[in-house]
Amino acid sequence: MRFFSTKNRSHKVSFKEAIFNSLPPDNGLYYPETIPSLNSEFLSGLRSRPKGEVGFEIAKHFLGNEIPELDLKRIVDETISFDFPLVRISEQIHALELYHGPTWAFKDLGARFLSRCMRHFIHEEEKNVNILVATSGDTGGAVAAGFHGVEGANVTILYPKNKVSDLQQKQLTTWGDNIAALEVDGTFDDCQRLVKTAFLDKELNTNLSLSSANSINIARLIPQMFYYFFAFQQLDDWNNVVVSVPSGNYGNLSAGLFAKKMGLPIARFIAASNSNDVVPNYLDTGKYEPKTSIETYANAMDVGAPSNFVRMLEFFDGKVENMRSLISGFSLSDPRILETMNQCHQSTGYVLDPHGAIGFQALLEKLRNDETGIFLETAHPVKFMDVVQKAVPGAPGYESKIQEMEGRESIYTPISNSFDDFKSYLLKH
């Protein structure tokens, strides 16, 4: 499999080049030359197949022979070594819980797969790599957990000051060793801009071997296809299934589109956003207008210029009418996030996190009577206890999880949102 730049189809690279370079030199994103179809026999037997076999079958179509089969099977097994339960919330609606990994967020899956693929290539070539990560909350912790202790990989995580939860900050800043954290005086969009600009800077790329573990890296998207298949393994009825995807940078939704293209019978998607509703607005108006991100209760989705939107455009040949045929938009304000969390707990006993609340409410409002809805519960409620307590007074405190992080010292470096300051830090450290 080769991967081309969304800005230049003639620029094609291997999987290995794509994951280490992260961005093409023209500032596009890497995209698979083809999205393969799984055979009907595999899909018809999906329910009875082990998760590891499902993940391997998907991954090998994209990686080809770049990683030997036995090594790829081991990478997949290590990546998915936790549960992905589909929980019935109501007669029509299910939650796919993606937070049972080490940092209690869906991003554990992609980060674990990427780190293990990189580790394979690093050990094979005895090379070093400097990994840059921008995070709005959950990505950084997942990447830190995935790469901590990986010899030859040094990770620098950028997160926006005062815009992540206390627990998220702990998961970002308490690793040490090969993991460094930078607290940026700005927004997530500033963090993302600094990382992207670094990849286009000649001096940095001459002196440092740079890569990214953000969802701009194609190796994050490939494993995120897995859990759409895991959800269908747990569904009795595959007719008219609608998936509501809480969306910030739109990597999750891009992976869902790939899964559908591979043969998974998803009827349609809902792009469920918070007040950062750039993509829902695009679906309404046909105009893509990035804007400064707005701080919300669902902070992992506080993105005003979503990176993976260009992959969605590529999937739909750049035509908004094609995108509208498969995706509808939805957005939810902070007051309504609290209202949804409260009402869901009162009616079902289920505790939503703010991101899952948006996906759940989208189904409540947009699901037809003949459809089955799945929303992605992308992070454990414990990561947003201040919001949970506002919405559901007396909700579980999840003390055992909080205790896991107590006593760990936070180590981070404050930095401005100036690229010159960031560049200077990288060259020095």
LINCOR-V522883 format. One record per helix or strand of 2 or more residues. SS is the DSSP state (A for helix, B for strand). FROM is the first residue (numbers start at 1). LEN is the number of residues. If there is no record, write none. Layout:
# LINCOR-V522883
[[SS & FROM & LEN] [SS & FROM & LEN]]
This chain:
# LINCOR-V522883
[[B & 3 & 3] [B & 8 & 6] [A & 15 & 7] [B & 30 & 3] [A & 40 & 5] [A & 46 & 3] [A & 51 & 13] [A & 69 & 11] [B & 86 & 3] [B & 93 & 5] [A & 107 & 19] [B & 129 & 7] [A & 138 & 10] [B & 153 & 8] [A & 166 & 8] [B & 179 & 6] [A & 188 & 13] [A & 202 & 6] [B & 210 & 3] [A & 218 & 7] [A & 226 & 8] [B & 241 & 6] [A & 251 & 11] [B & 266 & 8] [A & 278 & 8] [A & 299 & 3] [A & 309 & 7] [A & 320 & 5] [B & 327 & 5] [A & 334 & 15] [A & 354 & 13] [B & 372 & 6] [A & 381 & 11] [A & 399 & 7] [B & 413 & 3] [A & 419 & 10]]
